[in-house]
């Protein structure tokens, strides 16, 4: 009797698709983890990386934060110095 005749073929396909579904979130998590930097003793994400994750342009993300500044703590964001920015350039 073949695997398909025993109904096991479906199980392998199902297990394979579950692995594919689980792999996608892990890729997303790794992608986010790779975008976290330590600057001034704080773990931060750059506005360009957040904008990419949210599927928007950096200028629109910054504009939204400025328009809704009351919703964020005062230390929510800071601007990098020229030296800090240069050290992050790849």
N, CA, C and O atoms as CSV, one atom per row, in Angstrom:
chain,resi,resn,atom,element,x,y,z
A,1,UNK,N,N,0.841,-1.173,0.000
A,1,UNK,CA,C,0.000,0.000,0.000
A,1,UNK,C,C,0.894,1.247,0.000
A,1,UNK,O,O,1.894,1.301,0.717
A,2,UNK,N,N,0.531,2.236,-0.800
A,2,UNK,CA,C,1.340,3.459,-0.885
A,2,UNK,C,C,1.031,4.391,0.291
A,2,UNK,O,O,0.051,4.201,1.011
A,3,UNK,N,N,1.884,5.398,0.467
A,3,UNK,CA,C,1.658,6.385,1.538
A,3,UNK,C,C,0.321,7.086,1.343
A,3,UNK,O,O,-0.402,7.344,2.305
A,4,UNK,N,N,-0.001,7.393,0.089
A,4,UNK,CA,C,-1.259,8.083,-0.185
A,4,UNK,C,C,-2.447,7.208,0.168
A,4,UNK,O,O,-3.462,7.693,0.666
A,5,UNK,N,N,-2.315,5.921,-0.092
A,5,UNK,CA,C,-3.423,5.010,0.199
A,5,UNK,C,C,-3.653,4.888,1.698
A,5,UNK,O,O,-4.780,4.659,2.135
A,6,UNK,N,N,-2.607,5.037,2.480
A,6,UNK,CA,C,-2.750,4.969,3.933
A,6,UNK,C,C,-3.166,6.317,4.524
A,6,UNK,O,O,-3.427,6.413,5.723
A,7,UNK,N,N,-3.228,7.343,3.700
A,7,UNK,CA,C,-3.601,8.663,4.186
A,7,UNK,C,C,-2.444,9.425,4.793
A,7,UNK,O,O,-2.635,10.506,5.349
A,8,UNK,N,N,-1.260,8.880,4.695
A,8,UNK,CA,C,-0.109,9.533,5.329
A,8,UNK,C,C,0.465,10.652,4.472
A,8,UNK,O,O,1.128,11.551,4.989
A,9,UNK,N,N,0.220,10.606,3.194
A,9,UNK,CA,C,0.727,11.649,2.312
A,9,UNK,C,C,0.199,13.011,2.747
A,9,UNK,O,O,0.942,13.992,2.761
A,10,UNK,N,N,-1.064,13.071,3.097
A,10,UNK,CA,C,-1.685,14.313,3.539
A,10,UNK,C,C,-1.008,14.820,4.804
A,10,UNK,O,O,-0.778,16.020,4.954
A,11,UNK,N,N,-0.696,13.916,5.701
A,11,UNK,CA,C,-0.064,14.323,6.945
A,11,UNK,C,C,1.286,14.963,6.698
A,11,UNK,O,O,1.610,15.981,7.308
A,12,UNK,N,N,2.083,14.377,5.806
A,12,UNK,CA,C,3.374,14.960,5.508
A,12,UNK,C,C,3.213,16.328,4.856
A,12,UNK,O,O,3.946,17.266,5.169
A,13,UNK,N,N,2.250,16.432,3.948
A,13,UNK,CA,C,2.001,17.722,3.312
A,13,UNK,C,C,1.571,18.739,4.367
A,13,UNK,O,O,2.007,19.890,4.347
A,14,UNK,N,N,0.728,18.312,5.268
A,14,UNK,CA,C,0.243,19.209,6.306
A,14,UNK,C,C,1.394,19.619,7.217
A,14,UNK,O,O,1.511,20.790,7.581
A,15,UNK,N,N,2.234,18.675,7.583
A,15,UNK,CA,C,3.366,19.009,8.442
A,15,UNK,C,C,4.320,19.947,7.713
A,15,UNK,O,O,4.865,20.869,8.319
A,16,UNK,N,N,4.524,19.721,6.429
A,16,UNK,CA,C,5.404,20.579,5.643
A,16,UNK,C,C,4.857,21.993,5.584
A,16,UNK,O,O,5.610,22.956,5.728
A,17,UNK,N,N,3.547,22.130,5.372
A,17,UNK,CA,C,2.967,23.469,5.299
A,17,UNK,C,C,3.016,24.165,6.647
A,17,UNK,O,O,3.144,25.388,6.699
A,18,UNK,N,N,2.917,23.417,7.738
A,18,UNK,CA,C,3.036,24.011,9.065
A,18,UNK,C,C,4.445,24.546,9.264
A,18,UNK,O,O,4.630,25.624,9.829
A,19,UNK,N,N,5.441,23.794,8.799
A,19,UNK,CA,C,6.819,24.263,8.911
A,19,UNK,C,C,7.031,25.546,8.118
A,19,UNK,O,O,7.743,26.446,8.563
A,20,UNK,N,N,6.418,25.628,6.953
A,20,UNK,CA,C,6.531,26.835,6.137
A,20,UNK,C,C,5.864,28.006,6.853
A,20,UNK,O,O,6.419,29.104,6.891
A,21,UNK,N,N,4.690,27.786,7.416
A,21,UNK,CA,C,3.973,28.843,8.130
A,21,UNK,C,C,4.779,29.303,9.337
A,21,UNK,O,O,4.827,30.502,9.614
A,22,UNK,N,N,5.411,28.390,10.061
A,22,UNK,CA,C,6.195,28.752,11.232
A,22,UNK,C,C,7.498,29.442,10.854
A,22,UNK,O,O,8.006,30.263,11.618
A,23,UNK,N,N,8.039,29.124,9.695
A,23,UNK,CA,C,9.302,29.721,9.266
A,23,UNK,C,C,9.133,31.206,8.980
A,23,UNK,O,O,10.046,31.985,9.251
A,24,UNK,N,N,8.009,31.612,8.447
A,24,UNK,CA,C,7.777,33.016,8.095
A,24,UNK,C,C,7.863,33.922,9.319
A,24,UNK,O,O,8.597,34.910,9.267
A,25,UNK,N,N,7.150,33.645,10.431
A,25,UNK,CA,C,7.279,34.507,11.614
A,25,UNK,C,C,8.711,34.549,12.158
A,25,UNK,O,O,9.146,35.589,12.653
A,26,UNK,N,N,9.438,33.455,12.076
A,26,UNK,CA,C,10.813,33.445,12.559
A,26,UNK,C,C,11.681,34.371,11.706
A,26,UNK,O,O,12.567,35.045,12.231
A,27,UNK,N,N,11.432,34.407,10.401
A,27,UNK,CA,C,12.171,35.314,9.524
A,27,UNK,C,C,11.862,36.758,9.889
A,27,UNK,O,O,12.752,37.608,9.888
A,28,UNK,N,N,10.611,37.032,10.198
A,28,UNK,CA,C,10.209,38.384,10.573
A,28,UNK,C,C,10.877,38.779,11.884
A,28,UNK,O,O,11.372,39.898,12.018
A,29,UNK,N,N,10.894,37.866,12.848
A,29,UNK,CA,C,11.525,38.150,14.142
A,29,UNK,C,C,13.009,38.431,13.953
A,29,UNK,O,O,13.536,39.385,14.523
A,30,UNK,N,N,13.683,37.611,13.161
A,30,UNK,CA,C,15.116,37.834,12.910
A,30,UNK,C,C,15.349,39.169,12.206
A,30,UNK,O,O,16.306,39.883,12.504
A,31,UNK,N,N,14.460,39.493,11.272
A,31,UNK,CA,C,14.580,40.752,10.557
A,31,UNK,C,C,14.472,41.931,11.511
A,31,UNK,O,O,15.223,42.899,11.392
A,32,UNK,N,N,13.548,41.855,12.450
A,32,UNK,CA,C,13.388,42.922,13.438
A,32,UNK,C,C,14.603,42.962,14.358
A,32,UNK,O,O,15.135,44.035,14.640
A,33,UNK,N,N,15.040,41.802,14.825
A,33,UNK,CA,C,16.190,41.758,15.734
A,33,UNK,C,C,17.437,42.353,15.085
A,33,UNK,O,O,18.253,42.977,15.763
A,34,UNK,N,N,17.584,42.164,13.791
A,34,UNK,CA,C,18.748,42.694,13.084
A,34,UNK,C,C,18.691,44.212,12.921
A,34,UNK,O,O,19.684,44.832,12.540
A,35,UNK,N,N,17.555,44.805,13.202
A,35,UNK,CA,C,17.384,46.248,13.054
A,35,UNK,C,C,17.422,46.985,14.391
A,35,UNK,O,O,17.149,48.184,14.444
A,36,UNK,N,N,17.749,46.294,15.447
A,36,UNK,CA,C,17.842,46.914,16.764
A,36,UNK,C,C,19.302,47.230,17.038
A,36,UNK,O,O,20.173,46.365,16.942
A,37,UNK,N,N,19.551,48.482,17.379
A,37,UNK,CA,C,20.904,48.949,17.658
A,37,UNK,C,C,20.987,49.427,19.100
A,37,UNK,O,O,19.975,49.776,19.707
A,38,UNK,N,N,22.183,49.441,19.634
A,38,UNK,CA,C,22.375,50.040,20.944
A,38,UNK,C,C,23.089,51.373,20.745
A,38,UNK,O,O,24.228,51.434,20.281
A,39,UNK,N,N,22.382,52.431,21.111
A,39,UNK,CA,C,22.907,53.789,20.974
A,39,UNK,C,C,22.650,54.516,22.287
A,39,UNK,O,O,21.531,54.508,22.799
A,40,UNK,N,N,23.670,55.133,22.819
A,40,UNK,CA,C,23.567,55.875,24.077
A,40,UNK,C,C,23.039,54.991,25.211
A,40,UNK,O,O,22.332,55.455,26.105
A,41,UNK,N,N,23.395,53.725,25.150
A,41,UNK,CA,C,22.975,52.791,26.190
A,41,UNK,C,C,21.526,52.347,26.087
A,41,UNK,O,O,21.016,51.685,26.991
A,42,UNK,N,N,20.849,52.706,24.986
A,42,UNK,CA,C,19.450,52.334,24.768
A,42,UNK,C,C,19.353,51.428,23.551
A,42,UNK,O,O,20.086,51.595,22.575
A,43,UNK,N,N,18.450,50.478,23.621
A,43,UNK,CA,C,18.169,49.642,22.449
A,43,UNK,C,C,17.114,50.355,21.627
A,43,UNK,O,O,16.011,50.614,22.108
A,44,UNK,N,N,17.453,50.671,20.388
A,44,UNK,CA,C,16.583,51.502,19.547
A,44,UNK,C,C,16.455,50.922,18.142
A,44,UNK,O,O,17.259,50.099,17.705
A,45,UNK,N,N,15.416,51.384,17.457
A,45,UNK,CA,C,15.259,51.115,16.031
A,45,UNK,C,C,15.267,52.451,15.319
A,45,UNK,O,O,14.732,53.437,15.825
A,46,UNK,N,N,15.867,52.482,14.156
A,46,UNK,CA,C,15.921,53.710,13.367
A,46,UNK,C,C,14.582,53.936,12.676
A,46,UNK,O,O,13.853,52.993,12.367
A,47,UNK,N,N,14.279,55.205,12.444
A,47,UNK,CA,C,13.009,55.537,11.803
A,47,UNK,C,C,12.880,54.893,10.423
A,47,UNK,O,O,11.786,54.494,10.024
A,48,UNK,N,N,13.987,54.789,9.700
A,48,UNK,CA,C,13.913,54.174,8.366
A,48,UNK,C,C,13.525,52.703,8.450
A,48,UNK,O,O,12.796,52.202,7.594
A,49,UNK,N,N,14.013,52.006,9.487
A,49,UNK,CA,C,13.673,50.592,9.651
A,49,UNK,C,C,12.222,50.414,10.089
A,49,UNK,O,O,11.532,49.514,9.609
A,50,UNK,N,N,11.761,51.269,10.999
A,50,UNK,CA,C,10.351,51.206,11.423
A,50,UNK,C,C,9.433,51.502,10.244
A,50,UNK,O,O,8.418,50.831,10.054
A,51,UNK,N,N,9.789,52.495,9.464
A,51,UNK,CA,C,8.970,52.845,8.296
A,51,UNK,C,C,8.880,51.666,7.334
A,51,UNK,O,O,7.809,51.367,6.804
A,52,UNK,N,N,9.996,51.007,7.116
A,52,UNK,CA,C,9.986,49.844,6.224
A,52,UNK,C,C,9.096,48.733,6.776
A,52,UNK,O,O,8.343,48.108,6.029
A,53,UNK,N,N,9.181,48.489,8.077
A,53,UNK,CA,C,8.344,47.452,8.689
A,53,UNK,C,C,6.859,47.778,8.573
A,53,UNK,O,O,6.030,46.888,8.382
A,54,UNK,N,N,6.533,49.063,8.690
A,54,UNK,CA,C,5.137,49.491,8.587
A,54,UNK,C,C,4.699,49.737,7.150
A,54,UNK,O,O,3.528,50.017,6.894
A,55,UNK,N,N,5.631,49.634,6.216
A,55,UNK,CA,C,5.278,49.782,4.805
A,55,UNK,C,C,4.984,51.216,4.412
A,55,UNK,O,O,4.095,51.465,3.597
A,56,UNK,N,N,5.712,52.157,4.976
A,56,UNK,CA,C,5.517,53.563,4.643
A,56,UNK,C,C,6.868,54.228,4.437
A,56,UNK,O,O,7.915,53.606,4.617
A,57,UNK,N,N,6.832,55.488,4.063
A,57,UNK,CA,C,8.081,56.235,3.904
A,57,UNK,C,C,8.481,56.832,5.240
A,57,UNK,O,O,7.634,57.119,6.086
A,58,UNK,N,N,9.778,57.013,5.418
A,58,UNK,CA,C,10.309,57.543,6.670
A,58,UNK,C,C,9.686,58.901,7.003
A,58,UNK,O,O,9.332,59.156,8.154
A,59,UNK,N,N,9.552,59.762,6.007
A,59,UNK,CA,C,9.012,61.098,6.273
A,59,UNK,C,C,7.572,61.028,6.791
A,59,UNK,O,O,7.177,61.851,7.617
A,60,UNK,N,N,6.786,60.058,6.318
A,60,UNK,CA,C,5.409,59.935,6.782
A,60,UNK,C,C,5.348,59.374,8.205
A,60,UNK,O,O,4.489,59.762,8.997
A,61,UNK,N,N,6.256,58.468,8.519
A,61,UNK,CA,C,6.324,57.945,9.893
A,61,UNK,C,C,6.683,59.071,10.861
A,61,UNK,O,O,6.038,59.225,11.898
A,62,UNK,N,N,7.695,59.847,10.532
A,62,UNK,CA,C,8.108,60.958,11.399
A,62,UNK,C,C,7.007,62.006,11.521
A,62,UNK,O,O,6.798,62.568,12.596
A,63,UNK,N,N,6.314,62.266,10.440
A,63,UNK,CA,C,5.213,63.224,10.467
A,63,UNK,C,C,4.091,62.732,11.382
A,63,UNK,O,O,3.524,63.512,12.147
A,64,UNK,N,N,3.774,61.447,11.305
A,64,UNK,CA,C,2.726,60.878,12.158
A,64,UNK,C,C,3.107,60.972,13.636
A,64,UNK,O,O,2.261,61.263,14.481
A,65,UNK,N,N,4.379,60.725,13.944
A,65,UNK,CA,C,4.839,60.831,15.334
A,65,UNK,C,C,4.753,62.279,15.798
A,65,UNK,O,O,4.322,62.534,16.922
A,66,UNK,N,N,5.152,63.230,14.962
A,66,UNK,CA,C,5.084,64.643,15.336
A,66,UNK,C,C,3.644,65.097,15.541
A,66,UNK,O,O,3.352,65.836,16.480
A,67,UNK,N,N,2.756,64.662,14.678
A,67,UNK,CA,C,1.344,65.049,14.793
A,67,UNK,C,C,0.685,64.469,16.040
A,67,UNK,O,O,-0.261,65.043,16.579
A,68,UNK,N,N,1.190,63.337,16.487
A,68,UNK,CA,C,0.605,62.649,17.645
A,68,UNK,C,C,1.575,62.623,18.819
A,68,UNK,O,O,1.601,61.659,19.584
A,69,UNK,N,N,2.358,63.663,18.962
A,69,UNK,CA,C,3.421,63.680,19.968
A,69,UNK,C,C,2.903,63.480,21.393
A,69,UNK,O,O,3.637,62.981,22.245
A,70,UNK,N,N,1.667,63.856,21.663
A,70,UNK,CA,C,1.111,63.706,23.011
A,70,UNK,C,C,0.913,62.236,23.388
A,70,UNK,O,O,0.794,61.907,24.568
A,71,UNK,N,N,0.877,61.370,22.405
A,71,UNK,CA,C,0.674,59.935,22.654
A,71,UNK,C,C,1.966,59.204,23.024
A,71,UNK,O,O,1.930,58.049,23.450
A,72,UNK,N,N,3.093,59.871,22.863
A,72,UNK,CA,C,4.391,59.232,23.090
A,72,UNK,C,C,5.091,59.858,24.288
A,72,UNK,O,O,4.950,61.056,24.532
A,73,UNK,N,N,5.845,59.057,25.037
A,73,UNK,CA,C,6.645,59.625,26.135
A,73,UNK,C,C,7.696,60.596,25.584
A,73,UNK,O,O,8.080,60.512,24.417
A,74,UNK,N,N,8.149,61.505,26.427
A,74,UNK,CA,C,9.129,62.502,25.984
A,74,UNK,C,C,10.415,61.860,25.471
A,74,UNK,O,O,11.053,62.389,24.560
A,75,UNK,N,N,10.797,60.723,26.053
A,75,UNK,CA,C,12.038,60.065,25.625
A,75,UNK,C,C,11.799,58.977,24.575
A,75,UNK,O,O,12.615,58.070,24.414
A,76,UNK,N,N,10.683,59.076,23.873
A,76,UNK,CA,C,10.341,58.074,22.866
A,76,UNK,C,C,11.339,58.048,21.725
A,76,UNK,O,O,11.664,56.981,21.203
A,77,UNK,N,N,11.829,59.220,21.336
A,77,UNK,CA,C,12.780,59.263,20.231
A,77,UNK,C,C,13.785,60.383,20.464
A,77,UNK,O,O,13.542,61.325,21.219
A,78,UNK,N,N,14.916,60.246,19.791
A,78,UNK,CA,C,15.931,61.285,19.811
A,78,UNK,C,C,16.621,61.292,18.463
A,78,UNK,O,O,16.591,60.305,17.729
A,79,UNK,N,N,17.241,62.412,18.146
A,79,UNK,CA,C,17.932,62.533,16.871
A,79,UNK,C,C,19.393,62.156,17.058
A,79,UNK,O,O,20.040,62.549,18.029
A,80,UNK,N,N,19.890,61.387,16.108
A,80,UNK,CA,C,21.291,60.973,16.151
A,80,UNK,C,C,22.209,62.144,15.840
A,80,UNK,O,O,21.870,63.030,15.055
A,81,UNK,N,N,23.372,62.131,16.468
A,81,UNK,CA,C,24.402,63.092,16.088
A,81,UNK,C,C,25.002,62.631,14.765
A,81,UNK,O,O,24.783,61.498,14.337
A,82,UNK,N,N,25.743,63.498,14.135
A,82,UNK,CA,C,26.388,63.149,12.872
A,82,UNK,C,C,27.313,61.948,13.054
A,82,UNK,O,O,27.358,61.057,12.206
A,83,UNK,N,N,28.050,61.929,14.163
A,83,UNK,CA,C,28.971,60.821,14.440
A,83,UNK,C,C,28.232,59.506,14.641
A,83,UNK,O,O,28.661,58.462,14.149
A,84,UNK,N,N,27.121,59.563,15.363
A,84,UNK,CA,C,26.325,58.344,15.586
A,84,UNK,C,C,25.778,57.819,14.271
A,84,UNK,O,O,25.810,56.617,14.010
A,85,UNK,N,N,25.273,58.731,13.441
A,85,UNK,CA,C,24.736,58.331,12.138
A,85,UNK,C,C,25.818,57.720,11.270
A,85,UNK,O,O,25.590,56.693,10.631
A,86,UNK,N,N,26.981,58.328,11.237
A,86,UNK,CA,C,28.096,57.828,10.423
A,86,UNK,C,C,28.530,56.432,10.888
A,86,UNK,O,O,28.888,55.587,10.067
A,87,UNK,N,N,28.498,56.195,12.188
A,87,UNK,CA,C,28.934,54.893,12.705
A,87,UNK,C,C,27.952,53.778,12.331
A,87,UNK,O,O,28.320,52.604,12.332
A,88,UNK,N,N,26.719,54.138,12.015
A,88,UNK,CA,C,25.717,53.141,11.624
A,88,UNK,C,C,25.666,52.888,10.134
A,88,UNK,O,O,25.091,51.892,9.696
A,89,UNK,N,N,26.245,53.756,9.361
A,89,UNK,CA,C,26.204,53.609,7.905
A,89,UNK,C,C,26.926,52.350,7.470
A,89,UNK,O,O,28.009,52.037,7.966
A,90,UNK,N,N,26.335,51.654,6.566
A,90,UNK,CA,C,26.960,50.423,6.038
A,90,UNK,C,C,27.142,50.534,4.547
A,90,UNK,O,O,27.649,49.606,3.916
